[in-house]
Amino acid sequence: MTQLESCMESLIVIFHQYAKDDGDKKTLTKKDLKKLLESELPNFLKAQNNPKTVDFIMNDLDSNKDDKLDFEEFLPLIAGISLACEKCYNASQRKGKK
C-alpha cells in the first residue's frame, strides 16, 4: 500500500472506530464527533477556544439535517483542516528560506 493509500485507509478506519459507538456504525452523532475531535484532533479543538465548536461543526456539515454525519459529510471537515494546515506549512517553508 502506498503512503497516500494508507492515509486514506486510516481516515476510513478512524471514522468507523468512532461511528460504532452509537450502534449505527455508518454515522457519527454529535457525541461521537466530539469524542473523535477530542481524541484525534485535540490541538484543532483547543485552538477554536469556543465551547460550541462541535455544535457549529455538526450543524455546518450535516447536510441532510438528520443530526448525524456519514463519511461523505465528515470529509469536508478533514479537507478544510488539511487546507489550513497546508497554508501554515507553506508559510513556515517561506520563513525558512529567508
Secondary structure by P-SEA (a helix, b strand, c coil): ccaaaaaaaaaaaaaaaaaacccccccccaaaaaaaaacccaaaaaaacccaaaaaaaaaaccccccccccccaaaaaaaaaaaaaaaaaaaaaaaac
